Amino acid sequence: MAEPTYTPPAEEDAPRAFGWCHWHQGHSEGIRLIDVIEQGSGSGGTTFACGPCITTNGLTPFADR
Ligand SMILES: [Zn+2]
């Protein structure tokens, strides 16, 4: 009897969030939260940017401030 082959899931060194990039106005992988807009009323909002846009625009991810 051959033993069942166990294949561990591929490890990723960083979580890759998929979402909307507000800078190039498109969906992208590996986006980061850039800013949180708090509003007294209404939905408020959050802005996200993908890696290339962060580099191009010199953005600072919210978590890195
Ligand atoms: Zn982008």
N, CA, C, O and the ligand as a Tripos MOL2 file, in Angstrom:
@<TRIPOS>MOLECULE
protein
  261   259    66     0     0
PROTEIN
NO_CHARGES

@<TRIPOS>ATOM
      1 N           0.8420   -1.2050    0.0000 N.3       1 MET1
      2 CA          0.0000    0.0000    0.0000 C.3       1 MET1
      3 C           0.8730    1.2480    0.0000 C.2       1 MET1
      4 O           1.7410    1.4150    0.8560 O.2       1 MET1
      5 N           0.6390    2.0860   -0.9340 N.am      2 ALA2
      6 CA          1.3720    3.3450   -0.9730 C.3       2 ALA2
      7 C           0.7560    4.3280    0.0120 C.2       2 ALA2
      8 O          -0.4640    4.4510    0.1210 O.2       2 ALA2
      9 N           1.6160    5.0070    0.7100 N.am      3 GLU3
     10 CA          1.0930    5.9880    1.6570 C.3       3 GLU3
     11 C           0.5480    7.1970    0.9000 C.2       3 GLU3
     12 O           1.0930    7.6050   -0.1260 O.2       3 GLU3
     13 N          -0.5170    7.7500    1.4160 N.am      4 PRO4
     14 CA         -1.0570    8.9500    0.7490 C.3       4 PRO4
     15 C          -0.0360   10.0750    0.7860 C.2       4 PRO4
     16 O           0.6080   10.3250    1.8050 O.2       4 PRO4
     17 N           0.0890   10.7280   -0.3170 N.am      5 THR5
     18 CA          1.0540   11.8240   -0.4010 C.3       5 THR5
     19 C           0.4410   13.1030    0.1600 C.2       5 THR5
     20 O          -0.6010   13.5800   -0.2880 O.2       5 THR5
     21 N           1.1270   13.6240    1.1420 N.am      6 TYR6
     22 CA          0.6380   14.8790    1.7230 C.3       6 TYR6
     23 C           1.4010   16.0580    1.1220 C.2       6 TYR6
     24 O           2.6250   16.1470    1.2110 O.2       6 TYR6
     25 N           0.6530   16.9360    0.5220 N.am      7 THR7
     26 CA          1.2750   18.1260   -0.0530 C.3       7 THR7
     27 C           0.8870   19.3420    0.7730 C.2       7 THR7
     28 O          -0.2730   19.7540    0.7800 O.2       7 THR7
     29 N           1.8500   19.9060    1.4600 N.am      8 PRO8
     30 CA          1.5230   21.1000    2.2600 C.3       8 PRO8
     31 C           1.1210   22.2590    1.3530 C.2       8 PRO8
     32 O           1.6230   22.3940    0.2370 O.2       8 PRO8
     33 N           0.2130   23.0860    1.8460 N.am      9 PRO9
     34 CA         -0.1960   24.2460    1.0300 C.3       9 PRO9
     35 C           0.9800   25.1860    0.7940 C.2       9 PRO9
     36 O           1.8500   25.3450    1.6510 O.2       9 PRO9
     37 N           0.9900   25.7900   -0.3550 N.am     10 ALA10
     38 CA          2.0730   26.7230   -0.6740 C.3      10 ALA10
     39 C           2.0900   27.8660    0.3320 C.2      10 ALA10
     40 O           1.0630   28.4770    0.6270 O.2      10 ALA10
     41 N           3.2600   28.1320    0.8380 N.am     11 GLU11
     42 CA          3.3600   29.2200    1.7960 C.3      11 GLU11
     43 C           3.6290   30.5350    1.0730 C.2      11 GLU11
     44 O           4.3630   30.6080    0.0880 O.2      11 GLU11
     45 N           3.0000   31.5520    1.6110 N.am     12 GLU12
     46 CA          3.2350   32.8820    1.0550 C.3      12 GLU12
     47 C           3.8580   33.7340    2.1460 C.2      12 GLU12
     48 O           3.4300   33.6980    3.3000 O.2      12 GLU12
     49 N           4.8470   34.4810    1.7800 N.am     13 ASP13
     50 CA          5.5300   35.2720    2.7990 C.3      13 ASP13
     51 C           4.7410   36.5040    3.2210 C.2      13 ASP13
     52 O           5.0830   37.1580    4.2060 O.2      13 ASP13
     53 N           3.6900   36.8180    2.4790 N.am     14 ALA14
     54 CA          2.8690   37.9630    2.8520 C.3      14 ALA14
     55 C           1.4600   37.7450    2.3310 C.2      14 ALA14
     56 O           1.2570   37.2130    1.2400 O.2      14 ALA14
     57 N           0.5050   38.1610    3.1210 N.am     15 PRO15
     58 CA         -0.8760   38.0340    2.6440 C.3      15 PRO15
     59 C          -1.0940   38.9360    1.4360 C.2      15 PRO15
     60 O          -0.6210   40.0720    1.3980 O.2      15 PRO15
     61 N          -1.8080   38.4180    0.4650 N.am     16 ARG16
     62 CA         -2.0420   39.2040   -0.7370 C.3      16 ARG16
     63 C          -3.5300   39.4790   -0.8630 C.2      16 ARG16
     64 O          -4.3070   38.6530   -1.3410 O.2      16 ARG16
     65 N          -3.8850   40.6460   -0.4260 N.am     17 ALA17
     66 CA         -5.2830   41.0320   -0.4780 C.3      17 ALA17
     67 C          -5.6570   41.4340   -1.8950 C.2      17 ALA17
     68 O          -4.8900   42.0720   -2.6160 O.2      17 ALA17
     69 N          -6.8540   41.0380   -2.2580 N.am     18 PHE18
     70 CA         -7.3430   41.4110   -3.5810 C.3      18 PHE18
     71 C          -8.4390   42.4410   -3.4090 C.2      18 PHE18
     72 O          -9.3710   42.2380   -2.6300 O.2      18 PHE18
     73 N          -8.3370   43.5270   -4.1190 N.am     19 GLY19
     74 CA         -9.3580   44.5590   -3.9670 C.3      19 GLY19
     75 C          -9.1890   45.6770   -4.9750 C.2      19 GLY19
     76 O          -8.4660   45.5660   -5.9650 O.2      19 GLY19
     77 N          -9.8820   46.7500   -4.6790 N.am     20 TRP20
     78 CA         -9.9400   47.8830   -5.5990 C.3      20 TRP20
     79 C          -8.8410   48.8810   -5.2930 C.2      20 TRP20
     80 O          -8.7180   49.3490   -4.1610 O.2      20 TRP20
     81 N          -8.0450   49.2080   -6.2950 N.am     21 CYS21
     82 CA         -7.0210   50.2350   -6.1530 C.3      21 CYS21
     83 C          -7.6180   51.5640   -6.5790 C.2      21 CYS21
     84 O          -8.0530   51.7290   -7.7190 O.2      21 CYS21
     85 N          -7.6350   52.5010   -5.6590 N.am     22 HIS22
     86 CA         -8.2460   53.8000   -5.9430 C.3      22 HIS22
     87 C          -7.3750   54.6560   -6.8450 C.2      22 HIS22
     88 O          -7.8610   55.6260   -7.4260 O.2      22 HIS22
     89 N          -6.1040   54.3200   -6.9740 N.am     23 TRP23
     90 CA         -5.2120   55.1700   -7.7520 C.3      23 TRP23
     91 C          -5.2850   54.8820   -9.2480 C.2      23 TRP23
     92 O          -5.3510   55.8090  -10.0540 O.2      23 TRP23
     93 N          -5.2750   53.6130   -9.6220 N.am     24 HIS24
     94 CA         -5.3940   53.3410  -11.0530 C.3      24 HIS24
     95 C          -6.8030   52.8890  -11.4260 C.2      24 HIS24
     96 O          -7.0700   52.4940  -12.5610 O.2      24 HIS24
     97 N          -7.6960   52.9590  -10.4420 N.am     25 GLN25
     98 CA         -9.1120   52.6700  -10.6670 C.3      25 GLN25
     99 C          -9.3260   51.2930  -11.2800 C.2      25 GLN25
    100 O          -9.9380   51.1460  -12.3370 O.2      25 GLN25
    101 N          -8.8080   50.3030  -10.5900 N.am     26 GLY26
    102 CA         -8.9820   48.9440  -11.0620 C.3      26 GLY26
    103 C          -8.6950   47.9490   -9.9560 C.2      26 GLY26
    104 O          -8.0810   48.2910   -8.9450 O.2      26 GLY26
    105 N          -9.1330   46.7410  -10.1440 N.am     27 HIS27
    106 CA         -8.8650   45.7070   -9.1700 C.3      27 HIS27
    107 C          -7.4270   45.2300   -9.2920 C.2      27 HIS27
    108 O          -6.8720   45.1450  -10.3880 O.2      27 HIS27
    109 N          -6.8360   44.9220   -8.1440 N.am     28 SER28
    110 CA         -5.4590   44.4680   -8.1560 C.3      28 SER28
    111 C          -5.2080   43.5560   -6.9740 C.2      28 SER28
    112 O          -5.9590   43.5580   -5.9980 O.2      28 SER28
    113 N          -4.1410   42.7740   -7.0720 N.am     29 GLU29
    114 CA         -3.7750   41.8820   -5.9810 C.3      29 GLU29
    115 C          -2.6760   42.5350   -5.1580 C.2      29 GLU29
    116 O          -1.8370   43.2660   -5.6830 O.2      29 GLU29
    117 N          -2.6950   42.2640   -3.8780 N.am     30 GLY30
    118 CA         -1.6520   42.8080   -3.0150 C.3      30 GLY30
    119 C          -1.8530   44.2620   -2.6700 C.2      30 GLY30
    120 O          -0.8880   45.0160   -2.5430 O.2      30 GLY30
    121 N          -3.1100   44.6640   -2.5160 N.am     31 ILE31
    122 CA         -3.3590   46.0560   -2.1800 C.3      31 ILE31
    123 C          -3.1150   46.3080   -0.6990 C.2      31 ILE31
    124 O          -3.1760   45.3970    0.1260 O.2      31 ILE31
    125 N          -2.8400   47.5610   -0.3880 N.am     32 ARG32
    126 CA         -2.6320   47.9560    1.0120 C.3      32 ARG32
    127 C          -3.6000   49.0710    1.3580 C.2      32 ARG32
    128 O          -3.9690   49.8850    0.5120 O.2      32 ARG32
    129 N          -4.0050   49.0910    2.6250 N.am     33 LEU33
    130 CA         -4.8450   50.1820    3.1040 C.3      33 LEU33
    131 C          -3.9880   51.4410    3.2240 C.2      33 LEU33
    132 O          -2.9560   51.4350    3.8950 O.2      33 LEU33
    133 N          -4.4120   52.4950    2.5840 N.am     34 ILE34
    134 CA         -3.6330   53.7350    2.6010 C.3      34 ILE34
    135 C          -4.2080   54.7470    3.5730 C.2      34 ILE34
    136 O          -3.4720   55.3490    4.3550 O.2      34 ILE34
    137 N          -5.5000   54.9360    3.5290 N.am     35 ASP35
    138 CA         -6.0860   55.9630    4.3730 C.3      35 ASP35
    139 C          -7.5060   55.5900    4.7760 C.2      35 ASP35
    140 O          -8.2170   54.8830    4.0610 O.2      35 ASP35
    141 N          -7.8860   56.0820    5.9270 N.am     36 VAL36
    142 CA         -9.2470   55.8790    6.4030 C.3      36 VAL36
    143 C          -9.8960   57.2450    6.5250 C.2      36 VAL36
    144 O          -9.4080   58.1190    7.2410 O.2      36 VAL36
    145 N         -10.9810   57.4120    5.8290 N.am     37 ILE37
    146 CA        -11.6850   58.6830    5.8460 C.3      37 ILE37
    147 C         -12.8840   58.5490    6.7720 C.2      37 ILE37
    148 O         -13.8350   57.8200    6.4920 O.2      37 ILE37
    149 N         -12.8120   59.2770    7.8890 N.am     38 GLU38
    150 CA        -13.9150   59.1940    8.8330 C.3      38 GLU38
    151 C         -14.8780   60.3420    8.5910 C.2      38 GLU38
    152 O         -14.4840   61.5030    8.4840 O.2      38 GLU38
    153 N         -16.1210   59.9900    8.5100 N.am     39 GLN39
    154 CA        -17.1430   60.9940    8.2970 C.3      39 GLN39
    155 C         -18.1980   60.8580    9.3830 C.2      39 GLN39
    156 O         -18.5480   59.7520    9.7950 O.2      39 GLN39
    157 N         -18.7020   62.0060    9.8410 N.am     40 GLY40
    158 CA        -19.7020   61.9850   10.9030 C.3      40 GLY40
    159 C         -20.9600   61.2660   10.4860 C.2      40 GLY40
    160 O         -21.5650   60.5380   11.2720 O.2      40 GLY40
    161 N         -21.3460   61.4700    9.2610 N.am     41 SER41
    162 CA        -22.5140   60.7790    8.7410 C.3      41 SER41
    163 C         -22.1560   60.1950    7.3880 C.2      41 SER41
    164 O         -21.1920   60.6210    6.7520 O.2      41 SER41
    165 N         -22.9170   59.2450    6.9620 N.am     42 GLY42
    166 CA        -22.5970   58.6130    5.6950 C.3      42 GLY42
    167 C         -21.7020   57.4170    5.9140 C.2      42 GLY42
    168 O         -21.4530   57.0130    7.0500 O.2      42 GLY42
    169 N         -21.2340   56.8700    4.8550 N.am     43 SER43
    170 CA        -20.5010   55.6190    4.9390 C.3      43 SER43
    171 C         -19.0290   55.8050    5.2710 C.2      43 SER43
    172 O         -18.3540   54.8540    5.6650 O.2      43 SER43
    173 N         -18.5220   57.0410    5.1120 N.am     44 GLY44
    174 CA        -17.0900   57.2130    5.2900 C.3      44 GLY44
    175 C         -16.3900   56.4660    4.1830 C.2      44 GLY44
    176 O         -16.9670   56.2410    3.1190 O.2      44 GLY44
    177 N         -15.1690   56.0830    4.4190 N.am     45 GLY45
    178 CA        -14.5340   55.3170    3.3550 C.3      45 GLY45
    179 C         -13.1110   54.9690    3.6540 C.2      45 GLY45
    180 O         -12.4880   55.5260    4.5580 O.2      45 GLY45
    181 N         -12.6130   54.0620    2.9010 N.am     46 THR46
    182 CA        -11.2200   53.6830    3.0100 C.3      46 THR46
    183 C         -10.6370   53.6900    1.6060 C.2      46 THR46
    184 O         -11.3260   53.3910    0.6310 O.2      46 THR46
    185 N          -9.3850   54.0290    1.5190 N.am     47 THR47
    186 CA         -8.7310   54.0230    0.2210 C.3      47 THR47
    187 C          -7.6100   52.9970    0.2250 C.2      47 THR47
    188 O          -6.8480   52.8740    1.1840 O.2      47 THR47
    189 N          -7.5360   52.2730   -0.8680 N.am     48 PHE48
    190 CA         -6.5250   51.2340   -1.0030 C.3      48 PHE48
    191 C          -5.6940   51.4910   -2.2550 C.2      48 PHE48
    192 O          -6.1720   52.0840   -3.2220 O.2      48 PHE48
    193 N          -4.4680   51.0460   -2.2230 N.am     49 ALA49
    194 CA         -3.6130   51.1730   -3.3970 C.3      49 ALA49
    195 C          -2.8040   49.8930   -3.5680 C.2      49 ALA49
    196 O          -2.4740   49.2170   -2.5940 O.2      49 ALA49
    197 N          -2.4940   49.5750   -4.8110 N.am     50 CYS50
    198 CA         -1.6850   48.3930   -5.0730 C.3      50 CYS50
    199 C          -0.2030   48.7610   -4.9660 C.2      50 CYS50
    200 O           0.1420   49.9410   -4.8980 O.2      50 CYS50
    201 N           0.6410   47.7850   -4.9530 N.am     51 GLY51
    202 CA          2.0690   48.0090   -4.7950 C.3      51 GLY51
    203 C           2.6590   49.0210   -5.7620 C.2      51 GLY51
    204 O           3.3040   49.9770   -5.3320 O.2      51 GLY51
    205 N           2.4510   48.8290   -7.0580 N.am     52 PRO52
    206 CA          3.0110   49.7660   -8.0370 C.3      52 PRO52
    207 C           2.5440   51.1980   -7.8140 C.2      52 PRO52
    208 O           3.3270   52.1350   -7.9660 O.2      52 PRO52
    209 N           1.2760   51.3750   -7.4540 N.am     53 CYS53
    210 CA          0.7630   52.7290   -7.2290 C.3      53 CYS53
    211 C           1.3580   53.3370   -5.9690 C.2      53 CYS53
    212 O           1.5960   54.5430   -5.9170 O.2      53 CYS53
    213 N           1.6030   52.5110   -4.9470 N.am     54 ILE54
    214 CA          2.2360   53.0000   -3.7280 C.3      54 ILE54
    215 C           3.6210   53.5320   -4.0640 C.2      54 ILE54
    216 O           4.0140   54.6000   -3.5940 O.2      54 ILE54
    217 N           4.3540   52.7870   -4.8730 N.am     55 THR55
    218 CA          5.7020   53.1930   -5.2550 C.3      55 THR55
    219 C           5.6800   54.4430   -6.1350 C.2      55 THR55
    220 O           6.4380   55.3860   -5.9110 O.2      55 THR55
    221 N           4.8100   54.4350   -7.1280 N.am     56 THR56
    222 CA          4.7470   55.5420   -8.0760 C.3      56 THR56
    223 C           4.3500   56.8470   -7.4170 C.2      56 THR56
    224 O           4.8750   57.9100   -7.7480 O.2      56 THR56
    225 N           3.4080   56.7550   -6.4720 N.am     57 ASN57
    226 CA          2.8710   57.9710   -5.8510 C.3      57 ASN57
    227 C           3.4990   58.3030   -4.5000 C.2      57 ASN57
    228 O           3.1290   59.2850   -3.8570 O.2      57 ASN57
    229 N           4.4520   57.4740   -4.0780 N.am     58 GLY58
    230 CA          5.1160   57.7330   -2.8120 C.3      58 GLY58
    231 C           4.1630   57.6580   -1.6370 C.2      58 GLY58
    232 O           4.2570   58.4550   -0.7040 O.2      58 GLY58
    233 N           3.2400   56.6960   -1.6780 N.am     59 LEU59
    234 CA          2.2340   56.5770   -0.6340 C.3      59 LEU59
    235 C           2.7960   55.8510    0.5810 C.2      59 LEU59
    236 O           3.7380   55.0660    0.4690 O.2      59 LEU59
    237 N           2.2130   56.1200    1.7320 N.am     60 THR60
    238 CA          2.5940   55.4150    2.9500 C.3      60 THR60
    239 C           1.3860   54.6250    3.4440 C.2      60 THR60
    240 O           0.3630   55.2040    3.8100 O.2      60 THR60
    241 N           1.5140   53.2970    3.4520 N.am     61 PRO61
    242 CA          0.4090   52.4760    3.9490 C.3      61 PRO61
    243 C           0.0090   52.8800    5.3660 C.2      61 PRO61
    244 O           0.8580   53.2140    6.1920 O.2      61 PRO61
    245 N          -1.2800   52.8450    5.6310 N.am     62 PHE62
    246 CA         -1.8290   53.2400    6.9110 C.3      62 PHE62
    247 C          -1.1540   52.5300    8.0790 C.2      62 PHE62
    248 O          -0.9030   53.1350    9.1210 O.2      62 PHE62
    249 N          -0.8670   51.2600    7.8990 N.am     63 ALA63
    250 CA         -0.2830   50.4560    8.9790 C.3      63 ALA63
    251 C           1.1670   50.8110    9.2580 C.2      63 ALA63
    252 O           1.7020   50.4530   10.3070 O.2      63 ALA63
    253 N           1.8130   51.5160    8.3240 N.am     64 ASP64
    254 CA          3.2300   51.8320    8.4810 C.3      64 ASP64
    255 C           3.4720   53.2120    9.0540 C.2      64 ASP64
    256 O           4.6210   53.6180    9.2290 O.2      64 ASP64
    257 N           2.4020   53.9410    9.3510 N.am     65 ARG65
    258 CA          2.5850   55.2920    9.8640 C.3      65 ARG65
    259 C           2.9560   55.2900   11.3300 C.2      65 ARG65
    260 O           3.1470   56.3540   11.9190 O.2      65 ARG65
    261 ZN         -2.9630   50.6750   -8.4820 Zn       66 ZN66
@<TRIPOS>BOND
     1     1     2 1
     2     2     3 1
     3     3     4 2
     4     3     5 am
     5     5     6 1
     6     6     7 1
     7     7     8 2
     8     7     9 am
     9     9    10 1
    10    10    11 1
    11    11    12 2
    12    11    13 am
    13    13    14 1
    14    14    15 1
    15    15    16 2
    16    15    17 am
    17    17    18 1
    18    18    19 1
    19    19    20 2
    20    19    21 am
    21    21    22 1
    22    22    23 1
    23    23    24 2
    24    23    25 am
    25    25    26 1
    26    26    27 1
    27    27    28 2
    28    27    29 am
    29    29    30 1
    30    30    31 1
    31    31    32 2
    32    31    33 am
    33    33    34 1
    34    34    35 1
    35    35    36 2
    36    35    37 am
    37    37    38 1
    38    38    39 1
    39    39    40 2
    40    39    41 am
    41    41    42 1
    42    42    43 1
    43    43    44 2
    44    43    45 am
    45    45    46 1
    46    46    47 1
    47    47    48 2
    48    47    49 am
    49    49    50 1
    50    50    51 1
    51    51    52 2
    52    51    53 am
    53    53    54 1
    54    54    55 1
    55    55    56 2
    56    55    57 am
    57    57    58 1
    58    58    59 1
    59    59    60 2
    60    59    61 am
    61    61    62 1
    62    62    63 1
    63    63    64 2
    64    63    65 am
    65    65    66 1
    66    66    67 1
    67    67    68 2
    68    67    69 am
    69    69    70 1
    70    70    71 1
    71    71    72 2
    72    71    73 am
    73    73    74 1
    74    74    75 1
    75    75    76 2
    76    75    77 am
    77    77    78 1
    78    78    79 1
    79    79    80 2
    80    79    81 am
    81    81    82 1
    82    82    83 1
    83    83    84 2
    84    83    85 am
    85    85    86 1
    86    86    87 1
    87    87    88 2
    88    87    89 am
    89    89    90 1
    90    90    91 1
    91    91    92 2
    92    91    93 am
    93    93    94 1
    94    94    95 1
    95    95    96 2
    96    95    97 am
    97    97    98 1
    98    98    99 1
    99    99   100 2
   100    99   101 am
   101   101   102 1
   102   102   103 1
   103   103   104 2
   104   103   105 am
   105   105   106 1
   106   106   107 1
   107   107   108 2
   108   107   109 am
   109   109   110 1
   110   110   111 1
   111   111   112 2
   112   111   113 am
   113   113   114 1
   114   114   115 1
   115   115   116 2
   116   115   117 am
   117   117   118 1
   118   118   119 1
   119   119   120 2
   120   119   121 am
   121   121   122 1
   122   122   123 1
   123   123   124 2
   124   123   125 am
   125   125   126 1
   126   126   127 1
   127   127   128 2
   128   127   129 am
   129   129   130 1
   130   130   131 1
   131   131   132 2
   132   131   133 am
   133   133   134 1
   134   134   135 1
   135   135   136 2
   136   135   137 am
   137   137   138 1
   138   138   139 1
   139   139   140 2
   140   139   141 am
   141   141   142 1
   142   142   143 1
   143   143   144 2
   144   143   145 am
   145   145   146 1
   146   146   147 1
   147   147   148 2
   148   147   149 am
   149   149   150 1
   150   150   151 1
   151   151   152 2
   152   151   153 am
   153   153   154 1
   154   154   155 1
   155   155   156 2
   156   155   157 am
   157   157   158 1
   158   158   159 1
   159   159   160 2
   160   159   161 am
   161   161   162 1
   162   162   163 1
   163   163   164 2
   164   163   165 am
   165   165   166 1
   166   166   167 1
   167   167   168 2
   168   167   169 am
   169   169   170 1
   170   170   171 1
   171   171   172 2
   172   171   173 am
   173   173   174 1
   174   174   175 1
   175   175   176 2
   176   175   177 am
   177   177   178 1
   178   178   179 1
   179   179   180 2
   180   179   181 am
   181   181   182 1
   182   182   183 1
   183   183   184 2
   184   183   185 am
   185   185   186 1
   186   186   187 1
   187   187   188 2
   188   187   189 am
   189   189   190 1
   190   190   191 1
   191   191   192 2
   192   191   193 am
   193   193   194 1
   194   194   195 1
   195   195   196 2
   196   195   197 am
   197   197   198 1
   198   198   199 1
   199   199   200 2
   200   199   201 am
   201   201   202 1
   202   202   203 1
   203   203   204 2
   204   203   205 am
   205   205   206 1
   206   206   207 1
   207   207   208 2
   208   207   209 am
   209   209   210 1
   210   210   211 1
   211   211   212 2
   212   211   213 am
   213   213   214 1
   214   214   215 1
   215   215   216 2
   216   215   217 am
   217   217   218 1
   218   218   219 1
   219   219   220 2
   220   219   221 am
   221   221   222 1
   222   222   223 1
   223   223   224 2
   224   223   225 am
   225   225   226 1
   226   226   227 1
   227   227   228 2
   228   227   229 am
   229   229   230 1
   230   230   231 1
   231   231   232 2
   232   231   233 am
   233   233   234 1
   234   234   235 1
   235   235   236 2
   236   235   237 am
   237   237   238 1
   238   238   239 1
   239   239   240 2
   240   239   241 am
   241   241   242 1
   242   242   243 1
   243   243   244 2
   244   243   245 am
   245   245   246 1
   246   246   247 1
   247   247   248 2
   248   247   249 am
   249   249   250 1
   250   250   251 1
   251   251   252 2
   252   251   253 am
   253   253   254 1
   254   254   255 1
   255   255   256 2
   256   255   257 am
   257   257   258 1
   258   258   259 1
   259   259   260 2
@<TRIPOS>SUBSTRUCTURE
     1 MET1         2 RESIDUE 1 A MET
     2 ALA2         6 RESIDUE 1 A ALA
     3 GLU3        10 RESIDUE 1 A GLU
     4 PRO4        14 RESIDUE 1 A PRO
     5 THR5        18 RESIDUE 1 A THR
     6 TYR6        22 RESIDUE 1 A TYR
     7 THR7        26 RESIDUE 1 A THR
     8 PRO8        30 RESIDUE 1 A PRO
     9 PRO9        34 RESIDUE 1 A PRO
    10 ALA10       38 RESIDUE 1 A ALA
    11 GLU11       42 RESIDUE 1 A GLU
    12 GLU12       46 RESIDUE 1 A GLU
    13 ASP13       50 RESIDUE 1 A ASP
    14 ALA14       54 RESIDUE 1 A ALA
    15 PRO15       58 RESIDUE 1 A PRO
    16 ARG16       62 RESIDUE 1 A ARG
    17 ALA17       66 RESIDUE 1 A ALA
    18 PHE18       70 RESIDUE 1 A PHE
    19 GLY19       74 RESIDUE 1 A GLY
    20 TRP20       78 RESIDUE 1 A TRP
    21 CYS21       82 RESIDUE 1 A CYS
    22 HIS22       86 RESIDUE 1 A HIS
    23 TRP23       90 RESIDUE 1 A TRP
    24 HIS24       94 RESIDUE 1 A HIS
    25 GLN25       98 RESIDUE 1 A GLN
    26 GLY26      102 RESIDUE 1 A GLY
    27 HIS27      106 RESIDUE 1 A HIS
    28 SER28      110 RESIDUE 1 A SER
    29 GLU29      114 RESIDUE 1 A GLU
    30 GLY30      118 RESIDUE 1 A GLY
    31 ILE31      122 RESIDUE 1 A ILE
    32 ARG32      126 RESIDUE 1 A ARG
    33 LEU33      130 RESIDUE 1 A LEU
    34 ILE34      134 RESIDUE 1 A ILE
    35 ASP35      138 RESIDUE 1 A ASP
    36 VAL36      142 RESIDUE 1 A VAL
    37 ILE37      146 RESIDUE 1 A ILE
    38 GLU38      150 RESIDUE 1 A GLU
    39 GLN39      154 RESIDUE 1 A GLN
    40 GLY40      158 RESIDUE 1 A GLY
    41 SER41      162 RESIDUE 1 A SER
    42 GLY42      166 RESIDUE 1 A GLY
    43 SER43      170 RESIDUE 1 A SER
    44 GLY44      174 RESIDUE 1 A GLY
    45 GLY45      178 RESIDUE 1 A GLY
    46 THR46      182 RESIDUE 1 A THR
    47 THR47      186 RESIDUE 1 A THR
    48 PHE48      190 RESIDUE 1 A PHE
    49 ALA49      194 RESIDUE 1 A ALA
    50 CYS50      198 RESIDUE 1 A CYS
    51 GLY51      202 RESIDUE 1 A GLY
    52 PRO52      206 RESIDUE 1 A PRO
    53 CYS53      210 RESIDUE 1 A CYS
    54 ILE54      214 RESIDUE 1 A ILE
    55 THR55      218 RESIDUE 1 A THR
    56 THR56      222 RESIDUE 1 A THR
    57 ASN57      226 RESIDUE 1 A ASN
    58 GLY58      230 RESIDUE 1 A GLY
    59 LEU59      234 RESIDUE 1 A LEU
    60 THR60      238 RESIDUE 1 A THR
    61 PRO61      242 RESIDUE 1 A PRO
    62 PHE62      246 RESIDUE 1 A PHE
    63 ALA63      250 RESIDUE 1 A ALA
    64 ASP64      254 RESIDUE 1 A ASP
    65 ARG65      258 RESIDUE 1 A ARG
    66 ZN66       261 GROUP 0 **** ****
